[in-house]
Amino acid sequence: MGSKWEIKLSQLDVQTMQGVSQPRPEQESVLLHAQQQVALQQKKIKGVKMFFSINSQRED
């Protein structure tokens, strides 16, 4: 069996890993907002690409 220090360290590792996989409540709203902003920017980029694609076809 490991020493009490090794056991304590492994418990800290588990707590750290749990903290990484599950964001804290205050982080969840920030993460959600960031995801929404990324989705919005992607939609804007698609719209701009479509606009230029349509306009370039008109000029041909």
Phi and psi restraints in degrees (value plus and minus 20) as a CYANA .aco file:
   2 GLY   PHI     -98.4   -58.4
   2 GLY   PSI     146.3   186.3
   3 SER   PHI     -91.0   -51.0
   3 SER   PSI     147.1   187.1
   4 LYS   PHI     -84.4   -44.4
   4 LYS   PSI     -45.8    -5.8
   5 TRP   PHI     -88.9   -48.9
   5 TRP   PSI     -60.3   -20.3
   6 GLU   PHI     -85.3   -45.3
   6 GLU   PSI     -60.4   -20.4
   7 ILE   PHI     -85.1   -45.1
   7 ILE   PSI     -63.6   -23.6
   8 LYS   PHI     -81.6   -41.6
   8 LYS   PSI     -61.4   -21.4
   9 LEU   PHI     -83.7   -43.7
   9 LEU   PSI     -63.0   -23.0
  10 SER   PHI     -86.0   -46.0
  10 SER   PSI     -53.7   -13.7
  11 GLN   PHI     -86.2   -46.2
  11 GLN   PSI     -59.3   -19.3
  12 LEU   PHI     -85.1   -45.1
  12 LEU   PSI     -59.1   -19.1
  13 ASP   PHI     -80.7   -40.7
  13 ASP   PSI     -62.9   -22.9
  14 VAL   PHI     -83.4   -43.4
  14 VAL   PSI     -63.7   -23.7
  15 GLN   PHI     -82.9   -42.9
  15 GLN   PSI     -60.8   -20.8
  16 THR   PHI     -84.0   -44.0
  16 THR   PSI     -65.0   -25.0
  17 MET   PHI     -84.1   -44.1
  17 MET   PSI     -58.1   -18.1
  18 GLN   PHI     -85.2   -45.2
  18 GLN   PSI     -58.3   -18.3
  19 GLY   PHI     -85.4   -45.4
  19 GLY   PSI     -52.5   -12.5
  20 VAL   PHI     -94.4   -54.4
  20 VAL   PSI     -61.5   -21.5
  21 SER   PHI     -97.4   -57.4
  21 SER   PSI     -44.4    -4.4
  22 GLN   PHI    -144.4  -104.4
  22 GLN   PSI      87.0   127.0
  23 PRO   PHI     -84.6   -44.6
  23 PRO   PSI     129.3   169.3
  24 ARG   PHI     -87.7   -47.7
  24 ARG   PSI     136.3   176.3
  25 PRO   PHI     -71.5   -31.5
  25 PRO   PSI     -61.4   -21.4
  26 GLU   PHI     -90.5   -50.5
  26 GLU   PSI     -43.5    -3.5
  27 GLN   PHI    -100.6   -60.6
  27 GLN   PSI     -47.9    -7.9
  28 GLU   PHI     -80.8   -40.8
  28 GLU   PSI     -62.1   -22.1
  29 SER   PHI     -88.6   -48.6
  29 SER   PSI     -56.7   -16.7
  30 VAL   PHI     -86.0   -46.0
  30 VAL   PSI     -63.4   -23.4
  31 LEU   PHI     -83.3   -43.3
  31 LEU   PSI     -64.2   -24.2
  32 LEU   PHI     -81.3   -41.3
  32 LEU   PSI     -64.5   -24.5
  33 HIS   PHI     -81.4   -41.4
  33 HIS   PSI     -63.5   -23.5
  34 ALA   PHI     -83.3   -43.3
  34 ALA   PSI     -61.9   -21.9
  35 GLN   PHI     -83.7   -43.7
  35 GLN   PSI     -59.9   -19.9
  36 GLN   PHI     -85.2   -45.2
  36 GLN   PSI     -60.3   -20.3
  37 GLN   PHI     -85.0   -45.0
  37 GLN   PSI     -60.3   -20.3
  38 VAL   PHI     -83.0   -43.0
  38 VAL   PSI     -65.0   -25.0
  39 ALA   PHI     -81.4   -41.4
  39 ALA   PSI     -61.4   -21.4
  40 LEU   PHI     -84.2   -44.2
  40 LEU   PSI     -63.7   -23.7
  41 GLN   PHI     -84.0   -44.0
  41 GLN   PSI     -58.7   -18.7
  42 GLN   PHI     -84.0   -44.0
  42 GLN   PSI     -59.6   -19.6
  43 LYS   PHI     -84.5   -44.5
  43 LYS   PSI     -60.4   -20.4
  44 LYS   PHI     -83.4   -43.4
  44 LYS   PSI     -61.6   -21.6
  45 ILE   PHI     -84.0   -44.0
  45 ILE   PSI     -62.9   -22.9
  46 LYS   PHI     -81.0   -41.0
  46 LYS   PSI     -60.8   -20.8
  47 GLY   PHI     -83.9   -43.9
  47 GLY   PSI     -62.4   -22.4
  48 VAL   PHI     -85.6   -45.6
  48 VAL   PSI     -62.5   -22.5
  49 LYS   PHI     -80.9   -40.9
  49 LYS   PSI     -63.6   -23.6
  50 MET   PHI     -84.2   -44.2
  50 MET   PSI     -61.6   -21.6
  51 PHE   PHI     -78.6   -38.6
  51 PHE   PSI     -68.6   -28.6
  52 PHE   PHI     -89.8   -49.8
  52 PHE   PSI     -52.3   -12.3
  53 SER   PHI     -85.7   -45.7
  53 SER   PSI     -65.5   -25.5
  54 ILE   PHI     -84.1   -44.1
  54 ILE   PSI     -63.7   -23.7
  55 ASN   PHI     -87.1   -47.1
  55 ASN   PSI     -55.6   -15.6
  56 SER   PHI     -90.0   -50.0
  56 SER   PSI     -50.5   -10.5
  57 GLN   PHI     -91.3   -51.3
  57 GLN   PSI     -53.8   -13.8
  58 ARG   PHI     -85.9   -45.9
  58 ARG   PSI     -56.0   -16.0
  59 GLU   PHI     -96.7   -56.7
  59 GLU   PSI     -40.1    -0.1
